[in-house]
Amino acid sequence: MRKTTRLRQLIEAPELLVMPGCHDVISGKIVEEAGFHAAQVSGANLIACHYGVPDYSMVSMREMAEHSGRIARALDIPVMADADTGFGNAVNAHFCVREFERAGVAGMNLEDQVEPKRCGHLDGKEVLPFHEAVTKVRAAAEARTDPDFVINARTDALAPLGYAEAVRRGNAFLDAGATMVFVEGANSIEVMEQAVRDIDGPVAVNLVEGGKSPQDATFAQLQAAGIARVSLPSTAMQAQIAALRNVFAKVRECGGIGGYAGLLCGFGVAQRLVGFGEVQTLEREYLEIDDE
């Protein structure tokens, strides 16, 4: 089964799809190893970790597609990419879909912010005029060569323009061919429940630790509300920063490499995650040395 088809099935299933964020192959592999059925590339975290700049329209379509494709090709589970605003107007969004399809991801987020865009949990967001936003989604949907390639049409209208406009855009995005509507910045379970009632298709949200998300929200509550998919875009990078700060403080304290083994995964874990066992098997098959 194609990963695009599998991702669409997971979205349309009655069970909530939980998609942790990842920003490189190792974080993606750990998402897969933990038993999740799909992963979401976090654009903000990818940009931060690979370029050291804010999520502010500073990285190109091709760079984002290349990074996302590397992750997708390394995992067995479907991976959804973050295509930001489609990197321009509706024509750019059309070619953006083709680029991300070629990269091997199973779908992509496409948002209605103006450029330069910013993280959805920051203040100061602006969104495109209604018609321009809908046309961009239509151009993306019509560019698909695989009909199951997921277009997760994100609206950031909730904060600047209010709930009614977010719903209006969500339904228009579905009519334009989107697979799912991502209501960014939903700040209560009640808002999520109402969005599910008012939007005529699958609804996605995200939960960001320290962001605008309800910090006590549970997956059980989202499931009961009828949410189709939730992403956890910030978890991996926040955990990585905390873990590295902790271990390097210990390195300085210990003055050597002893004394903090409990903070490490152990030698060889990364090699196993990326499949070095297959290399060893092939070495035994093709590179055996005759002892005689």
N, C-alpha and C positions, 0 to 999 in steps of 0.2 A: 504493500500500500504506500502511495506517495505521502510524504510528510505533510504536504498541504492538505490532503484529504483527511489525514489523521487529526490535524489541528482543528479543522472545521468540525469534525465529529466531536471532538472534546468540547468545543465551544457550544455546540448544539445539544450536548447531553444534559440531562437534568442535574447532574452533579456539578458543583462549583469547580472550575478549573483554577488551580493555584499555580501561578507562574513566577517563581523567584527570578529576580534580575541577575544577570551575569554581565561581565565586561571583558572577559578573555576566555580562552579555552579551559584553563584550570578551574575558574569559578563555574563555568558551564558544566564541566565534568563532575564537579562536586554537587551541583544541582541534580544532575542525572543520577549520581551515586546515591543521593539521599532519597530517591524514589519518586521524585516529581515527574509528571507525565509530559511537561513542556517547559521551556525556558524563555524568558524575555530578555533580549539585549537591552540594557539600560543605556540610552544614549548619553545621558548626563555623566554616568559613571565611566563609560567607555572613553568619552572625551577627556574627562578628568585624569584617568589613569594612563592613557596613551599620549595625551598632548599637554596635560597640565594647564588647561585653560577652562573657563566656565562654559556652561551650556548656553551659548550666546551666538549661535549660527557661525561658528568659527571653523568648522570642519566640513569638507566637501562631501557631496553625494558619493563619489567614487571611493573615497577613503572610508566612509561609514559602511558602504556595501562590502568592501574588501574585508574589513575587520569582522563584520557580522557573518560573512560567508565562511571565514575561517572557523568561527565558533560552530556554525551550523553543520559544516562538513565533518567536524570532529565528534559530534554527538549523534546518538541514535534516536533521541527524542526530537520532536519538532521545535524549532527556534523561531521566534518572531522578532523581527528587527525594529529599530526605531528610526523612521525616516523623517523625523521632525516635521517641517512644513512642506516636504516634497522638494526642498531646496530651490524654491522660486515660485513661479506661477503655475497655472494648470498644465501648460506644455511641459515645464520641468517635471511636474508630478507624473505625467504620462511616461516620460523616459526614466524617471526614478523607479517606477514599478518594474520596467524591463531590466534595469540594472540589478535590483534586488532579487528578482526572479532568477537571473543568471547566477547570482552569488550562491543560491541554494537555500535561502531562508524560506520558511513556510508562510510567512505573512509579514505585514509591517504596520506600524502606527503611522497615521497621517493626521496632522493637527491643523487647526484653523487660526493659529496665531499669525500675526504679522512678523516680518523679519526686521531686526534680529529677534528671534524667539528667546524665551527664558524658561527655566525650570517651572513646571506647572504649580509648584507649591510656594513660589515667590510672589510677592506683590508687584504691581505695575504691568501686568499683562495687557496686551491689546489683541483684538481678534479682527480678522478680515470682515469686510461687508458680507452679508448673508449670501448674495448671489455668487460672489467670487469664491467663497468657501465651498458652496455646493458644487460649483463647476469644477473645482479642483478635485473633489472626490469623484465626480463623474468621469473626469479624464483619467484618473488613476484606475477606476474600476474597468473602464473600457480598454485600458492598455494591457490587461491581464492576458497572457497566453494560456495559463492554467486557470480554469474557472474556479478551482478550489483555493487559489492563493488568497489569503485572508487580508482584507483591507479593514483595519481597525481604525475607524474614523473618530478621531479625538476632537472634542470641543472643549475649549477653555473659556467658553462664554459665561459659565456660572458665576465667576467672581466679578467680571467687569459689567456684565449685562443682565444677570439674574437668571433664575431657574427657568422661567417660561421660554426665554430665548435659547437656553441650552437644549430644552426639549424640542423646540421648533427645529433647530439645526440637526439634532439627532435623527428625527424622523425624515427630514429632507436628505440627510446623508444615506440613510437606508434606501430611500426611493432612488437615489442616484447610483446605487450599486454596492454600497458598503456591506461588509459581512456583519459588522458589530459596531456599536457606538460606545466610545470611551468617554465617560463624563469625568473630566479632570477636576480635581479639587473638591470632590464631594466630601463635605465635612461632618456628616452625621448619617447614622443608619437610616433615619427617617427620610433624608433626601434621597438616599439610594433606593429605598422602597418605593418612593413616589416616582422616581425615574423609571423603574421597572414597569410600573403601572402605565406610565404615560408615553413611553417609547416603544414602538411596535417592532421590536427585534431584540437580539441579545445585547445586554448592557454590561460594559466592563468598567471597573474602577481600579484604583491602586491604593495601597496602604503604605505610607511613608512615615517611618519612625522620626518623630520630631517635626513633621510637616503639618499640613492642614487636615490630614486624615483623623478620624476619631481614634484616639490612641488606645481605647479599650475595646475596639471592634474585634470580633472573633469570626473565624471562617464559618462557624455554625450560624451566626447571625446573617452573614452575607448569603449563605445558602438559603436560609429561611426567607430572606428578602427577594430571592429570585435572581441574584446577580449571576451572570454567566461565567465571568472570568475576573480574577483579581491578580494584579502583579505586585511584586515586592521589590521595587526598583532600587532602593537605597540600602537594603540589608547587607548585601555582600561587601560593598565598599566600606560601609561603616564598621563592619566586623573586621575587615582587613586592616583598616587604619588602627583600630583599637588593639588588635593582636600584635601588629608590628611595633607599635609604640611600647607595648608591654614587654615584648621579647628584647628589643634593643636597649631598653632601660636595664633589663637583667644582664645583658651582655656587658654593659659598662660597669655594672655592679660587681659581676663575677670576675672580670678581667681575663676571661678566657672562654672556652666553649663548654665548660662543665657547669652544672648547677641549674640548668633550665631545660633539661631534656623533656620535662613534662609539658612544656609550652610548644614543642615541635611535633610535627606529624611523624617523624622518623625517616631515616635515609631510605630512598627508594620508592617512597609513596608516589611522588610526582611521576617517576618513570613508569610505574604501573598504571597510573591514571591515563597517561598518554600512549600506552600500548607497547612498552618496551618488551613485554613478554613475547609479542609476535616476532620482534626482531630476533630474540634469542631462539625461538622455534625455527625460524628461517636459517639462522646461522648453523644450527645443528643439522638442518636438512642439506644445506648447500656448501657449507664451509668446513665439514669434518676433515680432520687431519689424520691420515693413516699413521698409526703408531709404529708400523713395521719399517 
